[in-house]
């Protein structure tokens, strides 16, 4: 009985030893397998982190490039805006009114030629309107020349802002030796360097045109003078019986 019991105990111890060894081996195997898995996971996690850093870096570079491009675009836009604003803010320039045309006496064109042209153009326009031709008259020619010279002496066809006045303030028709006017009309003009231009100005004025085409007038006198500043003055005096 004792021998059986002793053998049984030895067998049991052997089994327990083998069991413990198996357990230990199994535990070690599990431990090693988990460790390798942990290492692989850690490596994969590291590679993923590296890829993430690289992606972040690329995104950062891309953002910097876009920002630089935006800055260049913004600068270009700012320059264009500044240029536009500068152009807009530049003081506006206005075209100055053309100075009055000047009449220059030359050997080819004298005051006499100017006067004769005015007489001719007056009669041409009267003919076109169906009015009779005006005849020149010595008295009217002298009076018109005096009036032209008076205007040239003060460099104006107005005296103190009033038209058809003489420099002493008297009425224009006193140049004819009359104190009252029933038979005469006067046109005055200045600053026209050609007879054609002078006639154009007069014909564009209702009152002056009425004198030129008045069918009641039969005679005309024309005078021409040039001021010290070079401005031409022309005067027409008309007569009706």
C-alpha positions, 0 to 999 in steps of 0.5 A: 500500500505504501509503495503504491502511494509513493508511486502515485505521488511521484507520478502526480508530481511529474504531471504537475511539473509537466503542467507547469512547464506547459503553462510557462511555455504557453505564457512565454509564447503569448508574451513574445507574440504580443511583444512582436505585435506591439513592436509592429504596431508601434512601427506602423504607428511611427510610419503613419506619424511620419506620413502625417508629418510629411503631409502636413509639411506638404500642405504647409508648403502649398499654403505658403505658395498660395499665400505668396501667389495671393500676395503677388496678386494682391500687390499687383491688384494694389498697384493697378488700384493705385495707378487707377486712383492716381489717374483718377485723382490727377487734376482734370485738365480743361481745354482753354478757350481758343484766344480771339483770332488776330488780324495781321496786316501784311502787304498781301492783306491790308485793312482796305482789302478786309473792308472790301471783302466785308462789303462784298460778303454783305451784298452776297448774303443780301442777294441770296436773301433777295434783298437789293445790293448796298452802295458804299457811301463816302460819308458812311465809310469815313464814319465807320472807319472813325468808329472802328478806330475808336474801338481799337483805341480802347481795345473794346466794342463796349464803353463801361459795358455798354454797346454802341457807345463812343469813348466819351460816352455819347451815342454811336450815331453822333459820329455822323453829325446827328443828335437823333437817329432815324435812318442809321444802323450799326454793327460792331465786331472784334477779334475776327482775323478774316472777313469771312469769320466776321460775317459768320459771327454777325450772321449768327446774331439775330440783331446783326443779321437783321441789319445786314439783310434789312431791305430798307437799307440802301447804303453802307460804310465799313471801317477796319482798325487794329488795336495795339494788342493786334485785335481787329475791329470792324464796323458797319454803318447802314443808311435808309432814306 
